[in-house]
Amino acid sequence: MNTNDKKRMATSLEQYERPLRLQRHKIARIKLEYTNEPEEMQKTALVQLSIGKTQPVLLFQLSAAKRCTIFDNFLVDPQYTFAGFSIDGDKTRLERINLEVTNFIDIQKEWTVPEATKELDSLEDVARMLIDDYYNDVKKKITNKEHMRSGSLPLSKRHIKYATKDAYIVYEIWKRITLSHDGLRCTKLKKEEPPMKHARS
């Protein structure tokens, strides 16, 4: 859903909260696009949120909307984990409009591609390792000109399609990494458990 309407955005977040309640890790993908200003003045223009295939991606055009307590509270709710890539710039742009994300995970710093040749891996590196087929369908990015219109209504259909798929990709990456960590942790715990003693007959 692409909107700058507070009521529609609030309805989308309410729909998110139901399935998130049932999840152990409560993961949401968050990505920001910025206003068309010099870098030192840029603020958040567009917020992309995804919680998986079963729910529509929310594209909230923050720069064209009035502040909303429901949205602000969703971002600082400690029970949710928000996954992103290279989030230092995102944090700076959010601070400029007095917004923050409480549990903001930078996948680029949390997970490294095995045998990587560089210090930090890109979204493309990780996507190729984990969800190559889906990522290949999204590789064609939108132009810089389209990026600069992130705060303007309406977004082009191509921009919406790209932003939606891009949001889902990062959600899927962090979900798979998290589930893999869970599996490894369970395996380690089972190996550390002392053998069961059989009762004497």
GUTI-347367 format. One record per residue (C-alpha): residue in three letters; x, y, z. Coordinates in pm, 1 decimal, decimal comma. Last residue first. Example, Ala and Ser with C-alpha at 12.3 -4.5 7.8 and 13.67 -1.06 7.14 Angstrom:
- SER; 1367,0; -106,0; 714,0
- ALA; 1230,0; -450,0; 780,0
END
This chain:
- SER; 1476,0; -5238,2; 3676,2
- ARG; 1733,7; -4968,0; 3712,2
- ALA; 1633,1; -4629,1; 3573,1
- HIS; 1813,5; -4521,3; 3257,0
- LYS; 2033,3; -4213,2; 3284,0
- MET; 1976,5; -3958,5; 3006,4
- PRO; 2296,2; -3832,8; 2843,6
- PRO; 2409,7; -3484,9; 2954,2
- GLU; 2287,1; -3201,3; 2729,4
- GLU; 2569,7; -3016,7; 2551,0
- LYS; 2498,4; -3173,7; 2210,7
- LYS; 2130,2; -3083,6; 2241,2
- LEU; 2219,5; -2723,6; 2328,4
- LYS; 2444,2; -2692,6; 2022,0
- THR; 2172,8; -2826,7; 1790,1
- CYS; 1918,0; -2584,5; 1937,1
- ARG; 2155,9; -2290,1; 1887,8
- LEU; 2230,5; -2394,2; 1528,2
- GLY; 1859,4; -2413,1; 1447,9
- ASP; 1786,1; -2077,3; 1607,8
- HIS; 2076,5; -1916,7; 1418,9
- SER; 1937,7; -2056,3; 1092,1
- LEU; 1592,0; -1919,1; 1177,7
- THR; 1742,5; -1574,6; 1236,0
- ILE; 1941,8; -1581,2; 910,6
- ARG; 1630,6; -1689,3; 720,0
- LYS; 1417,6; -1415,1; 873,6
- TRP; 1691,2; -1156,2; 810,4
- ILE; 1709,5; -1240,3; 438,7
- GLU; 1331,0; -1264,5; 395,2
- TYR; 1271,5; -917,9; 542,8
- VAL; 1552,5; -784,3; 322,6
- ILE; 1386,2; -924,2; 9,4
- TYR; 1037,0; -805,4; 106,6
- ALA; 1138,6; -440,3; 119,5
- ASP; 1313,2; -461,3; -218,2
- LYS; 1006,1; -622,8; -372,0
- THR; 778,0; -343,5; -255,2
- ALA; 1020,9; -63,4; -339,3
- TYR; 1071,2; -200,3; -692,3
- LYS; 698,6; -235,6; -762,4
- ILE; 619,7; 107,7; -616,5
- HIS; 896,7; 273,7; -819,3
- ARG; 783,2; 98,7; -1138,3
- LYS; 423,0; 208,6; -1078,3
- SER; 545,6; 567,5; -1043,9
- LEU; 504,2; 737,3; -707,5
- PRO; 214,0; 982,9; -683,3
- LEU; 279,1; 1189,1; -488,6
- SER; 620,2; 1324,1; -398,0
- GLY; 849,1; 1222,3; -112,4
- SER; 1028,8; 950,1; -305,2
- ARG; 1065,1; 1173,7; -613,1
- MET; 1445,1; 1185,3; -582,0
- HIS; 1454,7; 806,0; -611,0
- GLU; 1279,1; 832,5; -949,1
- LYS; 1549,0; 1068,2; -1077,6
- ASN; 1816,9; 837,4; -939,2
- THR; 1671,4; 562,0; -1156,9
- ILE; 1490,0; 254,3; -1029,7
- LYS; 1681,1; -66,6; -985,9
- LYS; 1689,2; -370,9; -1211,5
- LYS; 1797,6; -639,7; -966,7
- VAL; 1441,1; -731,8; -868,7
- ASP; 1383,1; -1062,3; -1049,0
- ASN; 1739,2; -1174,9; -976,4
- TYR; 1663,9; -1123,9; -607,5
- TYR; 1393,9; -1389,9; -606,5
- ASP; 1618,6; -1655,5; -758,0
- ASP; 1919,7; -1573,1; -539,9
- ILE; 1748,9; -1595,0; -202,0
- LEU; 2023,7; -1680,9; 46,7
- MET; 2372,1; -1639,4; -99,1
- ARG; 2271,4; -1408,2; -382,0
- ALA; 2073,0; -1198,1; -137,7
- VAL; 2376,6; -1161,1; 88,9
- ASP; 2603,3; -1029,3; -183,6
- GLU; 2331,5; -811,0; -339,8
- LEU; 2250,1; -646,1; -7,8
- SER; 2616,5; -555,3; 16,7
- ASP; 2878,8; -723,2; 231,5
- LEU; 3110,2; -538,2; 467,7
- GLU; 3484,4; -602,6; 510,5
- LYS; 3551,8; -718,8; 155,0
- THR; 3664,1; -1043,7; -6,5
- ALA; 3395,7; -1255,1; 159,7
- GLU; 3486,7; -1617,1; 239,2
- PRO; 3147,0; -1673,3; 403,3
- VAL; 2914,5; -1372,6; 356,3
- THR; 2911,0; -1175,6; 680,1
- TRP; 2614,6; -1123,9; 912,0
- GLU; 2550,3; -868,7; 1185,0
- LYS; 2722,7; -570,7; 1026,0
- GLN; 2549,7; -578,0; 685,3
- ILE; 2233,0; -700,4; 852,8
- ASP; 2208,7; -371,7; 1045,9
- ILE; 1945,8; -436,5; 1313,2
- PHE; 1726,6; -150,6; 1444,2
- ASN; 1551,3; -243,1; 1769,4
- THR; 1433,7; 99,9; 1888,8
- VAL; 1372,6; 288,6; 1563,5
- GLU; 1392,1; 664,8; 1606,6
- LEU; 1207,6; 975,9; 1497,0
- ASN; 1278,3; 1340,4; 1577,9
- ILE; 1264,4; 1461,1; 1214,4
- ARG; 1640,5; 1510,6; 1186,7
- GLU; 1692,8; 1198,5; 1398,3
- LEU; 1532,3; 989,8; 1124,5
- ARG; 1784,1; 1114,9; 866,5
- THR; 2075,5; 1025,6; 1096,4
- LYS; 1938,9; 679,5; 1174,2
- ASP; 1892,2; 606,6; 804,0
- GLY; 2250,5; 709,4; 729,7
- ASP; 2381,3; 464,3; 990,0
- ILE; 2148,6; 188,3; 860,9
- SER; 2375,9; 19,5; 608,6
- PHE; 2118,4; -254,5; 540,9
- GLY; 1793,6; -297,4; 735,4
- ALA; 1605,4; -518,9; 982,2
- PHE; 1352,7; -391,6; 1236,1
- THR; 1300,1; -617,9; 1538,4
- TYR; 969,2; -570,5; 1720,3
- GLN; 900,1; -624,5; 2094,2
- PRO; 1069,3; -298,0; 2190,0
- ASP; 797,8; -79,8; 2026,7
- VAL; 989,5; 228,4; 1910,3
- LEU; 889,7; 208,0; 1541,8
- PHE; 526,7; 120,9; 1618,0
- ASN; 499,3; 413,9; 1859,2
- ASP; 599,6; 664,7; 1590,2
- PHE; 347,0; 516,6; 1345,5
- ILE; 62,1; 530,5; 1596,9
- THR; 164,8; 881,5; 1705,4
- CYS; 128,6; 1016,8; 1351,3
- ARG; 308,4; 1320,6; 1216,1
- LYS; 139,0; 1476,6; 913,7
- ALA; 211,7; 1329,2; 573,0
- ALA; 398,4; 1428,4; 255,0
- SER; 746,8; 1378,5; 402,7
- LEU; 636,7; 1048,3; 555,5
- GLN; 533,8; 883,6; 232,9
- PHE; 437,9; 548,5; 385,0
- LEU; 500,2; 249,9; 156,8
- LEU; 347,0; -45,2; 342,6
- VAL; 417,3; -388,6; 194,5
- PRO; 105,7; -606,4; 179,0
- GLN; 85,4; -899,0; 423,9
- THR; 124,7; -1272,9; 357,5
- LYS; 458,5; -1238,1; 182,5
- GLY; 649,0; -1106,9; 481,8
- ILE; 653,0; -836,1; 749,3
- SER; 736,1; -544,7; 518,2
- LEU; 780,1; -171,9; 578,8
- GLN; 906,2; 93,2; 335,9
- VAL; 937,9; 447,8; 470,5
- LEU; 955,3; 734,7; 219,3
- ALA; 1083,4; 1090,5; 262,5
- THR; 1322,5; 1072,3; 558,4
- LYS; 1535,2; 1383,8; 588,6
- GLN; 1825,3; 1523,1; 387,1
- MET; 1995,7; 1840,7; 511,5
- GLU; 2362,3; 1729,4; 520,1
- GLU; 2307,8; 1530,7; 200,9
- PRO; 2188,5; 1829,3; -5,0
- GLU; 1813,6; 1797,5; -67,6
- ASN; 1582,8; 1559,5; -257,0
- THR; 1421,7; 1397,1; 47,1
- TYR; 1535,7; 1050,1; 149,0
- GLU; 1440,8; 687,1; 99,0
- LEU; 1411,7; 462,5; 401,5
- LYS; 1398,3; 86,9; 445,0
- ILE; 1238,2; -116,2; 722,2
- ARG; 1193,7; -492,7; 724,2
- ALA; 987,1; -621,6; 1014,0
- ILE; 1067,5; -919,6; 1234,9
- LYS; 853,2; -1032,4; 1530,8
- HIS; 1104,7; -1291,2; 1660,4
- ARG; 859,9; -1546,7; 1805,5
- GLN; 578,0; -1469,1; 1568,3
- LEU; 212,6; -1490,0; 1671,9
- ARG; 187,4; -1126,8; 1780,4
- LEU; 341,4; -1025,7; 1446,5
- PRO; 41,1; -1177,1; 1266,7
- ARG; -202,5; -944,3; 1448,0
- GLU; 22,9; -637,7; 1463,8
- TYR; 60,6; -605,7; 1088,4
- GLN; -312,8; -551,8; 1030,0
- GLU; -306,3; -276,1; 1291,7
- LEU; -8,3; -125,6; 1109,8
- SER; -203,8; -121,9; 782,5
- THR; -503,7; 46,8; 947,7
- ALA; -273,3; 314,0; 1092,3
- MET; -131,4; 381,9; 743,8
- ARG; -479,9; 417,2; 597,9
- LYS; -576,1; 658,3; 875,0
- LYS; -256,0; 862,3; 847,1
- ASP; -286,1; 918,1; 471,1
- ASN; 51,2; 948,8; 295,2
- THR; -7,8; 625,1; 108,0
- ASN; 135,2; 340,8; -101,1
- MET; 0,0; 0,0; 0,0
END
